[in-house]
């Protein structure tokens, strides 16, 4: 799954931990380096576990891969554009270039590397404003052809160092 503000990944990690399930939850960072994202996810998961009355979770249980961020938040990497095109053509699933496209790029990359050794579940959240990413004046169609065009939200943020 794509992981940015940490809520979804931290919630899944905390929920599985509180229930006693040792299921790994891999987050594909959409904007910041791995160490910072792990720290942020761990903090939110810890607060969630406290509220649930469950024991703490070790930081090494938080899995984050930051290789698919590209140039930064809102800036689709080549792997993002490939993932958007691939899933649109083969599955009819549209991903946004800011968040879910990077998560899918990570999933595809990890599968190609042979990272997973058991069945997996991919979790993808839709953007708050999905209409921003609907086909308009060649935007999506250009992405699906893997052409580099401006596709991100109006405010651009660079990857945090």
ABEGO torsion letter per residue (X at the ends): XBBBAGAAAAAAAAAAAAAGBBBBBBBBBAABBAAAAAAAAAAAAAAAAAAAGBBBBBAAABBBBAAAAEAEBGBBBAAAAAAAAAAAAAAGBBBBAAAAAAAAAAAAAAAAAGABABBBBBBBBBBABAAAABBBGGAAAAAAAGBBBBABBABBBBBBX
